[in-house]
Amino acid sequence: MRDDDHVLKDAVTLNRMILRSIVDHAVITLDMDCRVVSWNEGAERILGWTEEEAIGQSGDIFFAPEDVAKDRPEFEMRTAMKEGRAEDERWHMRKDGSRFWASGLMMPLLVDSDVTQPADDGSNIRGFVKIFRDRTFHEKARSRIASLEQRVTLAMKRAGTVGVFEFDVASKSVVADSVASELHDIPLSDADTELPLSRLFESIHADDLPLVQSALEASIRDGTDFDAIYRTLSNTPHANWVHSQATVERNSAKCVTKLSGIVVDITEERAASHMQDMQLSFIDQVRDLTQPDEIAALASRTIAKTLHASRAGHGYIEADGDTINIRADWNSEGSQSVIGRHRYSDFGRFVQKLKVGETVIIEDTEADAQIDDPSLLADLQIRSLVNLPLMEHGRLRAVLFVNDTRPRVWTQMELRFMRAIFERTYQAIDRLRLENERNLMSAELAHRMKNMLTMAQVVVTQTLRGTNDIAVARAAIKARLHALSEAQDVLTRVDHTDAVLRDVVVSALKPHLGTGDRVAFSGPTIVLSAQQVLGLALGLHELATNAAKYGALSSETGRINIEWALDDGSFTFTWTETGGPPVTAPTSLGFGSKILRQVVGGYFDGTTEVIYDTSGFRFLLTGTL
């Protein structure tokens, strides 16, 4: 055997020995078609395939599917041919389908050992060698550190809401900076040296402490990162929320010796999330309510409990623009209800802002120039307040108010939450009003038809009673039925246009105006809105029907006197009957009575009164225009 053969044989043997010794690196040779030619023990350990299983297979088998789809193996081969090497750091695949992070490179195998660079046409390349190492642990550690650094960067941008700490496992002591100490309500003098872990635990809300302890024990036992969200004790009505994260440090025996991390104040984020949840809950609950005061009570409770306020409530503003009629409120333990009527001017000058639709925010009643006598508000346990106005047609209609028993800075987030609930409240009340009006009008239509037939019967009977001439009676009946028909028209036209009050009275009573001076009316010229016309027409129709059936118009001597007035914004309308049959109150109230007692007044933001007097029936409407 020639000497150079011995040298070659020795070189081949040496190479095999080297490849067998490299067990921490995968060394794989590929031919020009990217087929596996050789596969060392390191490749078998890292990838899972034996040499017999791997040889002849495509090199794609250990690349991730998404990289194969992007022709990454071919790209590395082209780069190696062009530049002499192709570096590679990415996720790869094992035989069992799991992924690992590999760091390595691919280089061309050159035919001539004296040439160090591949030819431009690749004619001196025999194949490729790919060498890489499993760096999964280091990649995950790097990723964790990068994630932690990102969180720190984001937290730092929030100026003062992030703190750092270090926990020593052996001594069970914590060292923290000023921010971390403040978030846990611990004096810095106690935390910047060595604070016992038990002292830190004392600052954590009792309901959340087991979670924190469990997460810490798992980190020490398993060597995993510490990650916990919990509440800390504070002197404020609401809880302070912190997010604590830490990475572990190990000794040579792989035991965890230390945790180093950060704590971030996430109170605002948690509050925003809670407010959103409560708003959704309010929307869900309000669907089942059928009364405006129930809706207002739910809104009051939702706002006060969510914002940890001492009181929240809702009231309607009366005609004078100063009196608030509080119909619903919610009060925390120890706070008194303020349901009833109150004059805004008794407490300060801020009602002027409400009248122009401006939100009133007072952080401290004892230091605000709008409050002349803070003691009056103090008697109602109010030290800070927010009033949100509801305007309709340029007029202050209602107010949502929120109170606290101590000075308080109301945040923009809290104000947005109040407004959102306030808007939803009135959307629900308006929906309820429209549903009630629809139901009322359906019932009114049926009631009106019945009354119309009754009125027709009364007109015919009374007309025939006064004459023996059939031709005259026929003409009179025809004229009165026509007048009755025109009176009904007012109830179908009133929701389209405004009208003068006198015209509404004439239209409703036209069938009875041809009976001499039995019906008289007087009052100033007043233009009513379309809705007010509707309300008054409903009432007049009911009053005229009752008068013809049972009251003054059912006899020959009965009379009706109608008067209306407008005095300093206060509107009154009076219907008085005299000379009719004896008046007795009905034993039960029908739909017509409901219209007079409960419906008509609402169109005038006022009230009605039905009086069964011995001298005659009376109806009184008091409201505003």
Secondary structure, 3 states (H helix, E strand, C coil): CCHHHHHHHHHHHHHHHHHHHCCCEEEEEECCCCEEEEECHHHHHHHCCCHHHHCCCEHHHHECHHHHHCCHHHHHHHHHHHHCCEEEEEEEECCCCCEEEEEEEEEEEECCCCCCCCCCCCCCEEEEEEEEEECHHHHHHHHHHHHHHHHHHHHHCCCCCEEEEEEECCCCEEEECHHHHHHCCCCHHHHCCCEEHHHHHHCECCCCHHHHHHHHHHHHHHCCCEEEEEEECCCCCCCEEEEEEEEEEECCCCCEEEEEEEEEECHHHHHHHHHHHHHHHHHHHHCCCCCHHHHHHHHHHHHHHHHCCCEEEEEEECCCCCEEEEEEEEECCCCCCCCEEEEHHHCCCCHHHHHCCCCEEECCCCCCCCCCCHHHHHCCCCCEEEEEEEEECCEEEEEEEEEECCCCCCCHHHHHHHHHHHHHHHHHHHHHHHHHHHHHHHHHHHHHHHHHHHHHHHHHHHHHHCCCCHHHHHHHHHHHHHHHHHHHHHHHHCCCCCEEHHHHHHHHHHHHCCCCCCEEEECCCCEECHHHHHHHHHHHHHHHHHHHHCCHHHCCCCEEEEEEEEECCEEEEEEEEECCCCCCCCCCCCHHHHHHHHHHHHHHCCEEEEEEECCEEEEEEEEEC
